[in-house]
Amino acid sequence: MRRQVQTAAFDVPEYEPRRIGYYRPRILPRHLRLLWLEKQRTKKFMTELIDDALDEYFNCRQVS
């Protein structure tokens, strides 16, 4: 069950986002292919690309 927290700005109750530290997303072969193509295009390290992709994924999930 989600816990409600009070926002200071508008005094509107909001749901507190669940902690996702235990969550391990699965990386499928098609994801690795896309990451490899992005690596070739941007010349970044694979770890940076994975880190950016996970940050973007989790930020999108928290907003929704």
C-alpha positions as CSV (number, residue, x, y, z in Angstrom):
1,M,0.0,0.0,0.0
2,R,1.4,3.4,-0.9
3,R,1.8,6.0,1.7
4,Q,0.5,9.5,1.2
5,V,2.9,12.5,1.9
6,Q,2.0,16.1,2.3
7,T,3.5,18.5,-0.2
8,A,4.7,21.8,1.3
9,A,4.0,23.9,-1.7
10,F,0.3,23.3,-2.3
11,D,-0.9,21.2,0.8
12,V,-2.0,18.5,-1.6
13,P,-1.5,14.9,-0.6
14,E,0.6,12.9,-3.1
15,Y,1.7,9.3,-3.2
16,E,5.2,8.6,-2.2
17,P,7.1,6.8,-4.9
18,R,8.0,3.2,-4.1
19,R,11.7,2.5,-3.6
20,I,13.1,0.8,-6.6
21,G,16.6,-0.1,-5.2
22,Y,15.8,-3.8,-5.2
23,Y,14.5,-3.8,-8.8
24,R,16.9,-5.2,-11.5
25,P,15.7,-4.5,-15.0
26,R,16.4,-7.3,-17.5
27,I,18.7,-6.4,-20.5
28,L,17.6,-8.3,-23.5
29,P,19.8,-9.0,-26.6
30,R,17.8,-6.4,-28.6
31,H,18.6,-3.8,-25.9
32,L,22.3,-4.6,-26.2
33,R,22.2,-4.2,-30.0
34,L,20.6,-0.8,-29.6
35,L,23.2,0.1,-27.0
36,W,26.0,-1.0,-29.2
37,L,24.7,1.1,-32.1
38,E,24.4,4.1,-29.8
39,K,28.0,3.4,-28.5
40,Q,29.3,3.5,-32.1
41,R,27.4,6.7,-32.8
42,T,28.2,8.6,-29.6
43,K,31.7,7.1,-28.7
44,K,30.6,6.8,-25.1
45,F,31.5,3.9,-22.8
46,M,28.8,1.2,-22.6
47,T,28.5,1.7,-18.8
48,E,27.7,5.4,-19.4
49,L,25.0,4.5,-21.9
50,I,23.5,1.9,-19.6
51,D,23.5,4.4,-16.7
52,D,21.9,7.1,-18.8
53,A,19.2,4.6,-20.1
54,L,18.4,3.4,-16.6
55,D,18.2,7.0,-15.2
56,E,15.8,7.9,-18.0
57,Y,13.7,4.8,-17.5
58,F,13.3,5.4,-13.8
59,N,12.7,9.1,-14.1
60,C,9.9,8.4,-16.6
61,R,8.4,5.8,-14.3
62,Q,8.3,8.2,-11.3
63,V,6.6,10.9,-13.3
64,S,3.8,8.6,-14.6
